[in-house]
Amino acid sequence: MPANRRFRRVVRIGPVQVATYNGSRGREKHTAACTAPRCGFSTDYDSRAAAELAARTHRCRVR
């Protein structure tokens, strides 16, 4: 399966993946998304530091 080239600098922090991509109007955006089953946590941020902080402090409610 080929790599998705839309996302750059993908880092995994626990169950959460943090990645950088070009958003609307060519602006650089950052996302944090949990990969745990049935979690559903996914948010976009303007700064990489905010996305990584969200990844470090995320706690899944699903068991």
C-alpha positions as CSV (number, residue, x, y, z in Angstrom):
1,M,0.0,0.0,0.0
2,P,1.5,3.4,-1.0
3,A,2.1,6.0,1.7
4,N,-0.3,8.9,1.9
5,R,1.8,11.9,0.7
6,R,-0.7,14.5,1.9
7,F,0.6,14.3,5.5
8,R,4.2,15.1,6.4
9,R,6.2,14.7,9.6
10,V,3.9,12.0,11.0
11,V,4.8,11.2,14.7
12,R,3.1,8.7,17.0
13,I,2.7,9.7,20.6
14,G,1.0,6.8,22.4
15,P,-2.1,5.9,20.4
16,V,-2.3,9.4,18.9
17,Q,-0.7,10.3,15.5
18,V,0.4,13.9,14.9
19,A,0.9,15.1,11.3
20,T,1.5,18.3,9.3
21,Y,-0.4,19.1,6.1
22,N,-1.3,22.0,3.9
23,G,-4.8,23.2,4.7
24,S,-7.1,25.6,2.9
25,R,-5.4,28.5,1.1
26,G,-2.0,26.8,1.3
27,R,-1.6,27.3,5.1
28,E,0.3,24.7,7.1
29,K,-2.0,22.9,9.6
30,H,-1.4,20.2,12.1
31,T,-3.6,17.4,13.2
32,A,-3.8,15.0,16.1
33,A,-5.9,11.8,15.7
34,C,-6.3,8.9,18.0
35,T,-5.9,5.5,16.4
36,A,-7.6,3.5,19.1
37,P,-10.7,1.6,18.0
38,R,-14.0,3.6,18.6
39,C,-12.2,6.6,20.1
40,G,-13.0,9.2,17.5
41,F,-10.5,11.9,18.8
42,S,-9.3,14.1,16.0
43,T,-8.6,17.8,16.0
44,D,-6.8,20.4,13.8
45,Y,-4.4,23.1,15.2
46,D,-2.5,26.0,13.8
47,S,0.7,25.1,15.6
48,R,2.7,21.9,15.9
49,A,3.2,22.4,19.6
50,A,-0.5,22.6,20.3
51,A,-1.1,19.3,18.4
52,E,1.7,17.5,20.2
53,L,0.4,18.8,23.6
54,A,-3.1,17.5,22.7
55,A,-1.5,14.1,21.8
56,R,0.4,13.9,25.1
57,T,-2.6,14.8,27.3
58,H,-5.3,12.7,25.4
59,R,-6.9,9.9,27.4
60,C,-9.2,7.5,25.7
61,R,-12.5,7.0,27.4
62,V,-13.3,3.8,25.4
63,R,-12.3,0.5,27.0
